[in-house]
């Protein structure tokens, strides 16, 4: 499964009426650029960022000019462990 960076601040509410996360940040674009196979609408990917991983389905938005990802809330995984003592 492809891994792509995302930022929770680029999600629902960024575009009114759209519940997807925008994948237009430079780190997202870098991850997309080096994928071994190009993304296609409907691909399932793993998004990561700021202590969070979640599976999502991607689609290219002609309207916005970049990839968008609809997350699957049942797959959210927190990767930061507070108080680890490091």
GICORQUI-V234645 format. One record per residue. N is the residue number from 0. RES is the residue in one letter. PHI is phi in degrees with one decimal (NA if undefined). NEAR is the number of other C-alpha atoms within 12 Angstrom. D_LAST is the distance of its C-alpha to the last C-alpha in Angstrom with 2 decimals. Layout:
n	res	phi	near	d_last
N	RES	PHI	NEAR	D_LAST
N	RES	PHI	NEAR	D_LAST
This chain:
n	res	phi	near	d_last
0	X	NA	16	30.22
1	X	-64.4	26	29.58
2	X	-110.9	31	26.21
3	X	-135.1	39	26.63
4	X	-67.8	35	24.39
5	X	-145.1	38	25.37
6	X	-121.7	28	24.66
7	X	-58.1	26	25.32
8	X	-74.9	17	27.23
9	X	-103.1	25	29.79
10	X	-108.3	23	30.88
11	X	-46.9	19	33.58
12	X	105.0	14	35.28
13	X	-63.9	18	34.96
14	X	-120.9	17	38.36
15	X	-52.2	11	40.46
16	X	82.8	10	41.53
17	X	-119.4	18	39.09
18	X	-91.1	21	36.22
19	X	-96.7	32	34.59
20	X	-95.6	40	31.64
21	X	-81.2	38	32.73
22	X	-110.2	40	31.36
23	X	-113.2	27	32.57
24	X	-67.1	23	29.48
25	X	-56.4	16	29.23
26	X	-65.7	19	26.19
27	X	-62.7	29	28.14
28	X	-64.1	21	31.24
29	X	-62.9	16	29.52
30	X	-61.9	26	28.31
31	X	-65.2	29	31.84
32	X	-64.7	20	33.52
33	X	-101.4	15	32.02
34	X	-63.2	17	32.65
35	X	-67.1	11	34.88
36	X	-133.9	12	37.34
37	X	-64.8	16	38.19
38	X	-67.4	27	37.25
39	X	-131.7	19	40.16
40	X	-51.9	19	40.71
41	X	95.0	17	39.50
42	X	-60.8	24	36.76
43	X	-94.7	24	33.83
44	X	-132.7	34	30.47
45	X	-109.5	29	26.78
46	X	-92.9	39	25.33
47	X	-138.7	31	21.67
48	X	163.0	26	19.88
49	X	43.0	17	17.34
50	X	77.3	18	15.62
51	X	-141.9	23	19.01
52	X	-128.9	27	21.38
53	X	-157.6	33	25.02
54	X	-80.9	29	28.27
55	X	-152.5	35	31.11
56	X	-110.5	32	34.65
57	X	-102.9	31	35.54
58	X	-151.6	26	38.81
59	X	-83.0	24	40.00
60	X	-98.7	22	41.33
61	X	-62.6	10	44.48
62	X	-60.4	12	44.59
63	X	-96.3	17	41.19
64	X	80.3	12	41.23
65	X	-155.5	23	37.87
66	X	-73.5	36	36.12
67	X	-126.7	43	35.18
68	X	-132.0	41	33.14
69	X	-98.8	33	33.91
70	X	-79.8	32	30.89
71	X	-104.6	21	31.21
72	X	-58.1	17	29.47
73	X	-76.6	10	29.55
74	X	-110.9	19	27.04
75	X	-61.9	18	24.17
76	X	-135.5	20	20.75
77	X	-85.6	16	17.53
78	X	-105.1	14	14.79
79	X	-89.6	14	11.86
80	X	-113.1	12	10.25
81	X	-73.2	9	9.64
82	X	71.0	6	7.89
83	X	-74.8	7	5.61
84	X	84.3	5	3.81
85	X	-77.6	6	0.00
